[in-house]
Each structure stands twice: as structure tokens, then as C-alpha cells.
Amino acid sequence: MRYLLFILVGLFVANAHSQEDIVVPLEINATQGLAYGTLTNMGMDSTLIYTRVDSIITNGIRNNAFPGAQVLVAKKSTIIFHESYGYHTYDSIQTVEKDDIYDLASVTKISGPLPALMKLVDEGKLDLDLPFSTYWTDWKSIKDKKNITLREILAHQAGLTPYIVFLNKVIKKNGDLKKRFIRTQSNSKFNNQAYDNLFVKNSFNRKMYRMINRSKVSDQKKYKYSGLTFLIFPKLIEQLSGITYENYVTNNFYSPLGAGTLGFRPKTKNFPNKVVPTEIDTLYRHTLTQGWVHDENASLLGGVSGNAGLFGTATDLAKLMQMYQNFGSFDGKRFISESTVKEFIRVQFPGNENRRGLGFDKPLLNNVELTLSDAYPAPETSPMSFGHSGFTGTFVWADPENQLVFIFLSNRVNPTRENRNLYEMNIRGALQQVFYQASLLN
């Protein structure tokens, strides 16, 4: 019966698009600086693209890679493709809609703290090559951390511990939550809301910082992905700017971009949009996680973090990525200096076999020489391109050389994070390749 359901979903997806769906008049309105156009106007074969994309997505749904997804592509500042597929969950009740709000997971890293850090660099409040301990003074007395630079940290070249499971500190061996850290009702000392009827002790963030301070640093300076400092960055941004991290990114980026759904804790806001659920949590929240961040570390910070916690629609995310692709400007407004954006999207340590920019992910160093199955992302992406992926099944990429923004949103962790077919089937790279190959035909 379940297999039949996937077949029916696939048939629905494959037949969901008519020529009338494809043809959209060219206009600029609510998207504030992003036009809506057509594949045909860009000289692309719309029938071929829709056929290939539908086939890839349908195959993903049939193989449990995700219950539903959406794809948005902008070429030359024009949205030429934006379609939704499947359902929020495998029960096929709630269809995916274009204005659905997604848990962006690690895409938060380049969409939350990173633009703030870039602006602070522009303002001279941060120096990439000074020791991070200049600003995060707890590290001044820590031998293996006091000389690490922000450049090394953002390029994942510092040798920091990749991850700490802070959830272990709040759950007893029998699975119950420790009341000294988590309460079911809020009060003056427990008002960081992690979920419905779950409140974290206000000072728990300090415990997290102490554990990060004590974490090991590798003696080898080589590429090693770590998200730990992204838990610290919100507090650092607040210290340097004088306003909260959430207000800083909202006031300086999301609001002026016209990206009203980008933000944290959507359950506390009155959005008419549906929020796509993530995992059925069997350890911590014991229910389907929806409207609150999936990542446990971000959750223990009250849902406002730098490693995860940001939510948003594909269209609003496209505005931010287009701003990056324009080297810091959007809709006639300058957000970040061109020189700073270009520095952050540049590969920092290629001699160390490290492909990363500053915060941004980059193509494999030999990507153009690889087949799709070995490449990351699609082999046709230019060396100038950049983006990031997210644990929940999200992926964003911008390519200034080819003037192409690619966004893929899904909830591949539903019903469980053990679902890895999104990666094993290389669905995101295959989808991205469709549009590059279509562009190369022109």
C-alpha cells in the first residue's frame, strides 16, 4: 500500500505542470529586486527541464529520500523555476506549497551569523586575522585556543572539535529530563523556550560556552568541519553591536531585503504559512517536531542560534542568496561591501586541500574534472560559486559567474534522521546539474 502511495505521488508530480504553469509574465513586485520570468525567455527548453526535474524528485519520493520538496532557481536575477512536490509527511495529507516555511538547519550558518560577521568586518569591529580571543576573551587564557584566528575558524581550518552533544547534559540515563535544566513551565529563570511546554534554564548557554572552551583542538591545521563557534557567534555579535543577534540580523538584513519569513521560532509568530515538520523526536521532545528548531543544540539556546534555528521560505532565502551573488547589494541597496563578500567567498586554504571559503562551502577543488556521482555540488558549478547544505535536507548555492541561484528545500529527516537517501542518490547535485546543462545549451 505504501509503495502504491509513492507511485500515485509520482504520477501527481509528473503531471502537475502544464504549459500554463510554465509561462509567467515578467514582473518585479513583491519579490523586491527579483523578477519573475520564464525558462523560455532565458532560452531554456522548459519541457526538458520540467521532465528531468519531475523525474528526479519523483524518484526521490518513491525511495523515501523525502516526503516532499521544492526547487527554486533564479537566473540573471530572475526566478525562472519554482515548483513544489509531494507532501509534508508520508501520510500524504498536507501538500507542499511554494510559501511553506522550512527549518533551514545549517544553512543558518551562512544566513544568520555570517552576514552579521561580514558587516562587523566592514565596520572595523572584527579583524579576520587577529586571534579570536581578542573578541571572545574567554579564550585568552586557553593555550590551544588563544592564537586561533577568525579566518581559521570560518574556514574550518582551526582544528576545533566538530560537535558536542549538549543534550547529554539535560537527559537522565532513564530518558527523563533534568529539572535543574529543563522545566515544563516558564518562570524568570526558565524562559528560553525550546518547544511547546519545554523551557531551558536561562544560564544554560554559559554551560555550553564552558564546554566549548574546554573542548580539544587538534595539533594538525587541516580541514575539519566544526560548528561549535557558531553557537558562540550570536553572543559575540551582541557584544560587538550592542543589540541582540536576532534583532541585528532582522534589522540589517531580513527586513530591508523584504524577507519577512526569515527568522527564528516561527511557532511564536502569526505566519499564515504552513511550517514543514521535521523529525519525530524519540529522545527529547517525544513528538513530531514542527515550528521549533530540529537541532538539539540550537534548541537548548531557546531556538535562536548561529549553527541552526533559522526558518524561511524559498523565495525569501533566494533574496539573501541573490544579495550575496550581487557581492553585497540587492534592489539598489548596499548591505555588505563588495570586497568583503569576495573575500568571504574565496577559497582560503587551497594548499591544505581545504575547499572552504569563510563560512561558505565551495565546490571540491577538482570539481570540474569529476562526474556527477563524485562531484560536489554539480560539476558544472564555477570555482567562484558558494553555498551551504543543511542537515534537515536543505541546500542553497549561488554562482556569480553563471548568474545562477539554486535552492532546494526538503525535510529528509521525516520521520527519522536515519533517512540518508537524499545523499546517497545525490538528488541535489542532479537537480542542480539540470539547470547548468540547460544553460550551456544556449
Stockholm file with secondary structure:
# STOCKHOLM 1.0

chainA/1-442         MRYLLFILVGLFVANAHSQEDIVVPLEINATQGLAYGTLTNMGMDSTLIYTRVDSIITNGIRNNAFPGAQVLVAKKSTIIFHESYGYHTYDSIQTVEKDDIYDLASVTKISGPLPALMKLVDEGKLDLDLPFSTYWTDWKSIKDKKNITLREILAHQAGLTPYIVFLNKVIKKNGDLKKRFIRTQSNSKFNNQAYDNLFVKNSFNRKMYRMINRSKVSDQKKYKYSGLTFLIFPKLIEQLSGITYENYVTNNFYSPLGAGTLGFRPKTKNFPNKVVPTEIDTLYRHTLTQGWVHDENASLLGGVSGNAGLFGTATDLAKLMQMYQNFGSFDGKRFISESTVKEFIRVQFPGNENRRGLGFDKPLLNNVELTLSDAYPAPETSPMSFGHSGFTGTFVWADPENQLVFIFLSNRVNPTRENRNLYEMNIRGALQQVFYQASLLN
#=GR chainA/1-442 SS CHHHHHHHHHHHHHTSCCHHHHCCCCBCSTTSSCEECCTGGGTCCHHHHHHHHHHHHHHHHHTTSCSEEEEEEEETTEEEEEEEEEBSSTTCCSBCCTTCBEECGGGHHHHTHHHHHHHHHHTTSCCTTSBGGGTSGGGGGCTTTTTCBHHHHHTTCSCBCSCCCGGGGTBCTTSCBCTTTEESSCBTTBCEEEETTEEECTTHHHHHHHHHHHSCBCSSCSCCCCCTHHHHHHHHHHHHHSSCHHHHHIIIIIHHHTCTTCEECGGGSCCSSCBCCCCEESSSSCEECCSSCSCHHHHTTTTCCSSSCEEECHHHHHHHHHHHHTTSEETTEECSCHHHHHHHTSCSCGGGTCCCCSSSBCCCTTGGGSCTTTCSSCTTSCTTCEEEEETTTEEEEEETTTTEEEEEEECTTSSCTTCCHHHHTTHHHHHHHHHHHHHHTC
#=GC SS_cons         CHHHHHHHHHHHHHTSCCHHHHCCCCBCSTTSSCEECCTGGGTCCHHHHHHHHHHHHHHHHHTTSCSEEEEEEEETTEEEEEEEEEBSSTTCCSBCCTTCBEECGGGHHHHTHHHHHHHHHHTTSCCTTSBGGGTSGGGGGCTTTTTCBHHHHHTTCSCBCSCCCGGGGTBCTTSCBCTTTEESSCBTTBCEEEETTEEECTTHHHHHHHHHHHSCBCSSCSCCCCCTHHHHHHHHHHHHHSSCHHHHHIIIIIHHHTCTTCEECGGGSCCSSCBCCCCEESSSSCEECCSSCSCHHHHTTTTCCSSSCEEECHHHHHHHHHHHHTTSEETTEECSCHHHHHHHTSCSCGGGTCCCCSSSBCCCTTGGGSCTTTCSSCTTSCTTCEEEEETTTEEEEEETTTTEEEEEEECTTSSCTTCCHHHHTTHHHHHHHHHHHHHHTC
//
